[in-house]
Amino acid sequence: MIKKIKNSDAEPVLNFLSREPGFNLFAIGDIEKYGCQGKNVEVWTDSQEGEIMGVLVRYHKSFLVYYSQKDADVTDFLDVITKHPVETEVISGKDWVIEKIAKLVEYKKHKKLYFCQLEKQIDESELNTEGVIIASPEDAQGICDLQNTIDEFLSEVEKDHVEKNIREGFSRVYCIKNEDGDIVSMAQTSADTSSAAMIVGVCTHIDYRKQGLMRKVMTKLCYDLQQEGKLTCLFYDNKDAGRIYHSIGFETIGMWHMLQL
């Protein structure tokens, strides 16, 4: 049975999602930060005999689908998505969930990503923080300018959205600037909750690659998150970037798929 969730019903949903906190970081973060009812966030559950089997979260124009069992029927959640008045841009979730949905919808791109958790404790001696700064809300345009040059990213980044997330503490951005003050390498968090954080948007301008900049920002960001006691996760599909992530201490725990509609 599909049920649209109110803020008063959030606790059992969060308890269900917390069984796999890494995979559900985005969903947990959205609910913790914005609740279950709002213009930009909505939540539905799929239950059987009163037990939650799956959760669907809309954040702006993206839908995240999570089920706990591989024999789940995704059609009811897909019906919610296709009939929703907001025009969907991205559907994401575990590989086997999105593989089922991909057979039922038309899409422009099917992106397949390795999902990783940081398993190694980073020592302070490993840090090289020269030039690494934490971006302020005033850096939002520079962040967008860099990310919008990266072909691998599915959608264009909006300045107001970036600025709002930094200002409200939902995201933090570690970056390096060049002599002209342009951001040339960065890593940021999304769904930065009290217990965990997802690292996203890791990129370096094409003219500044192979200089170790990404390792600098990544190592510093990961170190700070660990000092706060947070589970740290990310996903990737670029093998060169993956080698850096694994050398820092990330280990692959599964696959994450995204459909661009």
C-alpha positions, 0 to 999 in steps of 0.5 A: 500500500502506498502512503504519502507521509506527513512530518508526524510519521517521519520517525518510522521512515527514518528508522527503516532508512537507517538500516542502510545509512550509507545508501540512504544518506540523501533520503535521510538528509532530505527528511532531517533537513526539510521534513516530509511535507513541502514544496520541494520535498515529499515522501511516500512509503510502500507497506505490506501488513503495516511493515514498511518495504520501500520509501520514495523521496522527491527532492525538487525534480529528482526522485530517490527509490529505496526498497529493502528486498530484491523481489519488490514491485516498483510499479506503484512508486513508478506510478507516483513518479509518472503522475506527479505534476513536477517534471521529473529529471532524475530517478536514482537508487540501488542498481537492482531497483533502477534496473527494474525501473529502466525497463518500464520508462523512456530515458536519456541516460542510464548512469552507473556508479560505484558506491563507496564508504570510507573505511580507513582512519585518515591520519593528520600526517597525510594532509597537505592543506596548502591552498585548500579553503572552505567555500563561502556562500559568495563562492556559489557562482564560482562553484557553478562555473566549474561544475558546469564545465564537467560533462559527466554531471547529469544536470546543470548546477544552479547558483541559488541552490548552491548558495542556499545549501552552503548558507543553511549548512546542508552542504560544505565545499572544500576547494582550491582557487587559482591566482585569479581567484577562480575555483579550479578543484573542489569536493563537497558534501551533500546530505551532511547530517548529524551522523554521516555525509555524502561527498559529491561534485568532486571535480578539477578543471581540465587545465589543472588536472594531474597536479594532486589538487583533488587528493588535497581537497578530498583528504582534508574534507574526509579528515574533517568529517571523520573528526566529527564522527561521521560516516563518509560515502561517495559514488564514482564512475571515473576509474582514474578518480576511483583509484584516488578514492580507494588510495585514500581509504574508500571501499566499494560496497555496491552500485548506485544507478541514475536515470536521466529522463 
